[in-house]
Amino acid sequence: MIEILNPSELARAKDTGALVADILQTLRSRTSVGTNLLDIDRWTKEMIVEAGAESCYVDYAPSFGRGPFGHYICTAVNDAVLHGLPHDYTLADGDLLSLDLAVSLEGVAADSAISFIVGESKPPESVALINATERALRAGIAAAGPGARTGDISHAIGSVLREAGYSINTEFGGHGIGSTMHQDPHVSNTGRPGRGYKLRPGLMLALEPWVMADTAELVTDADGWTLRSATGCRTAHSEHTIAITDDGAEILTLPSHARP
């Protein structure tokens, strides 16, 4: 299903996006060496409940996972990159942590992910991974607008990632979003310009470049959810929800301090 939102729904989407962004920034500020992933999940639940929102994850049971996810946020550390199931792990100095969060507020969902390094140690490989996904995300957003096609976004994202020296996995990528978290169209992290679905105002997309340092192959963890790099290399993931407008693309998941 491809959903085109009306102005009232888009206004609510802005509130949802702001909530997602602010929760992620709060989690980032609270997270330090010694933080447990289960604490991050608990903090997320508390903030979602306090806002009167609903988790898109806790009851989520797609074909690629093992039963309901059962948690409120994805926490992926180091070689984990997607769908990281929170578990009893205490973060150490230099860990690369990716947080992926989707919530629904007043019937409209928003989805965003950030990657950052915990503590004082800043391994160059990890910094490069994060920077590449953030640059690719900006390029994808810049390529989005009315009349553009999903392939234009995919090509922009893939060009940045390849230029940075990373191979690209096409099993998971961006997606439509609206009244539910995952919708069509699929937005791959690589593609050919001028191909795919033609964007129009009212469409919401979650764009999410992610990379692994030296492979494009994923393996599934024993928990049935967490996806890791096949070689054990580090990974990073950046994501924003955007709305296509008459003038281009509006980022809905900017934190309060970065909003115009």
N, C-alpha and C positions, 0 to 999 in steps of 0.2 A: 504493500500500500504506500502510495506517495500522497502525503497530506499537505494541503495548502492552508495556512492559518489565516483567519480573518483579523482585522485590526485589534479587536478585543482580546483575542487569544494571544496575539503577539505582545500586547501590553502585559499580559500575565506572564508570558515567557521571559520578559525582562526581569520581573521579580524573581522568577525561579533561577534564572542565570545568576543574578546578583547573590542569591542565597548560596548556590553551589560555590561560587568564587570565594565568598567570604568564609565559608566553612573551610575550604582548602587552605586559605591563607591563615586562618586561626590554627589549623592543625600544623601547618608549617612552623608557625611561631612557637608552638608548644613542644614540638618534637626536638629531642636532643639525644646525645649519647646517654644510653640507659633507658630510653623510652621503649616500652613493649608494644608490639603491633596490636595486641588486644586492647591496650589502653587507647590507641588511636581509633579503633573500631568503636569502643565505648563512648569516647568523646563525640564521635560522629553521630551515633544514635541519639545522644543527649541533645545535640544541636538541631537535628532533624525534628525530633519530637517537640522541642521548645518552639520551633518555627511553625508548627502545625502542618508540616510537610510529610510526604511519604517516601520511603526508600524505594528505589527502582531495583535494588539488588536482593534484599533479604529473602524474597519469595521467588526470585528469578531462577528458572529451570529450563534453559535452552538445551538443544540437542548436543552441544559441544561441552556441556558441563555435567557434573555428577550430582543430580538432584538439585533441590533448592540451594542457592548460594549460602543463605543463612547468616550473612553478615551485611554491614552497612556501607563498607568501602572496600575497594581493592587496594591491597598493600603489597607492592612488588619490590623486592630487595635484590640488588646486584644483578645476578643472572636471570632473575624473574622479570618479566616484562609486561604481561597481560593477565588479567583475571586473578591477581594474587590474593589467595585466601588468607585472611588474617589468622595468625597462629601465635603460639607462645615463643616469640623471638625478641630478644633485647638488642636494640640497635647499637652498633659500635661506631667509633670514630672512622670516617671515610666511607661508610656505607652509602650506596646510591639508592635512594628510596623514590619510588613512583607511587603517587596516590591518584586514584581514578574514582570519581564520584558522580553519581547520577541520582537526582531526586525529582519528585513531582510535586508541584504546588498549584492548587486550584485547577487541577486537571491538565497541566502542561509540564513537560519534563525538560530538563537541561542536563548536560553531561560535560565534564571537563577533567583534565588530568594535568598534573605537574610532576616534574622530577627535580630532585635536589640532593645535595650531598650533606650528610649528617656530620656535625662536629667541625673540627678545625682543619683536618686533612682534606686536601682537594686534589685527588689523583687526576693528572692531566687527561687521561683517557676518558674518565667520567665527565669532566668538564666539556670535552669535545663532543661527546655523545649528546649531552643535554643541549648544548648550543646548536647542534645540527638540527635536532627536532624542533627547537623553537624557531630557527630561521625557516625551516621547511613549512611550519605552521603559518608563519607570516606570509610566505610566498603563496600558499594555498588560498589564504583569505584574500590576498590581493588579486588573485585570478578569478574570484567569485563575483558574480553580479548578474543582473537580468540579461538574458540572452547568451551568457556563457554556458558551457557544458561541463558536466562532471569530469570529462577527460581533460579539460583545461586545468582544473584544480589538481587532478592526479599528476599531470605532467609537471606542473609547477613544484609540487611537493617532491616528486621523484628526482627532478633535476637537481634540487638542492642536496638531497641525501646522497645521490651518486657523486656529485662534485666533492662532497665531503669524504668520499671513499667508502661508503657503506653499501652493501647489497640490500635488496628490499624483498621482504616477504609479502605476498599478496593474499594470504589466507584471511587476514583480518585488516580492516581499514575503517575509514569513516562511513557515516550512514545518515539517512534521514532521521529526524526526531520531531516529536510533537506531542500528541496525546499519549503516546507510548515512547519508550526509550529507543528501541531499534526499529527502524522503518526503512523502506526503499527511499531513495536510490542508494546503492552501495557506492562508496567513493574510495577507490583503491589508492594506495600511496605511490603508484606509478601508473602511467597511462599515456594515451595519445591525445594531443589537443584536437579539438573539434569533434570529438566523439562523445557518446553518452547522452544522458538526460539533459534537456535544455532547462536552465534555471529560470525561475520566475518569482516575482515578489510574493512573499508569504511562505515560501519554502524555508524550513529550518534544517540545517545540517550540522552534524558533529564531525569536525575534521580532526584526525588524530595520527600524525606521523609518529612512528616508533621504529627504533633500529636496534640492532645488536652489533657489537663491535667487529666481529670477524666471521659472521655466518648469517644466512637467511633461514636457517632451519630451526624449528621449534620442537620441543619435547614437552609432554604433559607430565606434571608432577604426580606423585602418588596420591595427592589429595583429590585428584580428578578435576581440578580447576586451574591451578597455577600453570601458566605457560612460561617455560624457561628456554634460554639459548641452548642449542644442542651441544655447544662446545664449552659451556660454563663461562662464557665471556659476559662482560657487563652490558647493560641495556639502558635505554631511556625512552620516555613516552611523554608527549605534550599534546593537549587537546583543548579546543574551544568549541562551544556551540555558537553558530552564527545564524542570522536571519537575512535572507535575500530581500533587499529593499529596491525601490525605484532607482536609487542612486548607487547601489553597490552591495556591500555586505556589512552588517552591523554585528560586532562581537557582543554577545549577550553574557558571557561568563568572565567579564573583567571584575577584579576586586574593587571595592568601594574607592580606594585611593587612586585607582587608575581610570575611573570613569569620567567622561567629559561632563 
